[in-house]
Amino acid sequence: MAKRWSCVEAGCEWAVVAADVEEIIPLVQEHIEQAHASFELEEMIEAVLEDAPPPSA
């Protein structure tokens, strides 16, 4: 099952869907670093992932 992560920073509506946890973690970490000049631990990312339909090709 694909995974979805949504940014919780105030005013940010960015979200991403990826095939699995290993694919989504670097995408989330890159977003947090570039958009918010911060970082997020893998454990915190995994804790809020939701199941999602697979991303469209």
Steps between C-alpha positions, in 0.01 A plus 500: 500500500628846412562756772394866531660772711361851546701794630370644827694827491269801526378608158667213315275271301775281350432127497663205330399145410764236436508127447644420843670631814851477353398718206305762694747576781764676285226697320360623830844582640587697187174698524552582868858610438430713192160648588540541875877501566447220750519121526275211597608169651408185308307370801282812507431475127404134530273571796266720295497317166162404364412223259413636158416379152813453288625816325392536138760418238 
